[in-house]
Amino acid sequence: MTETLERAIARFRLRPAAPEAASGRVSAAAFRAMALERLRAVERDVGELKARVNGLIFVVAGAVVSQLVLKVMA
């Protein structure tokens, strides 16, 4: 079990940078592709955050409404 877990973790560790990337120079196309990929990741994260906030607002609003109904009924 632990060997399987260690192998799975090792697959997700960062690998050493390629020699051309280590020099700090990247072509414009590669830079654009990296920037677009990071932007897509940020968009996914913002979408997930938005969904969580909407869910939280829904739960709080539901709790407020239920408390109001309980106060009116009592």
N, C-alpha and C positions, 0 to 999 in steps of 0.2 A: 504494500500500500504506500509506504513512504517513498520507495524508489519511483513509483509511478508519479507521485506528487512532485518529487524533485525534478524528474524529467519534464513534466508539464511546466513547472516554474522556469526551468532553464530555457525552454523554448521562447518564453516571453521576455527574457532579459534582453537588454539592449546589446546589440552586437557592435564591435568596434567599427568606427567609421572607415569608409573606403579611402584609399590613399589620396585620390583627387579631392575628396571632401575635407580631408584633414588640412589641406593647404589654405582653406578659407575662400577659395574662388569657385563660384558656381555659375553655370551658364544662365542666361536670362530665361530660357525655357524651363530649366530645372527649378529656378527660383519661383517662377510663375506657378508651376505645378505644385510646389511645396506650399506656396501662399494660398492657393485655391483649396488644397487639402486641409490646411489649418482652418481656413474660413468655413469650410463645410463642417468640420468638427465643432467649431464654435456655434454654428447654426444649430447643429443637433443638440448641443448642451443647452442652448437658450430655449429651444423647443421643449426639452425635457423639463427645464426649470419652470417654464410657463405652464406646462401641464400640472406640475406639482403645486404651484401657487393657485391655479384655478381649482384644483381639488381641495386645497386647504380652505379657500374662500367658501366653497360649497359646503364643507363640513361645518365651518363656523356659522354660516348663514342657517343651515339646518338646525344647529344647536340653539341659535337665537329664536328661531321660529317655534321650535318645540318648547322652549322655556316660556315663550309668550302664550302658547296654547295651554300649557299647564297652569299658568297664572290666571288665565281667563276662566278655565274650567273649575278652579278651586275656589 
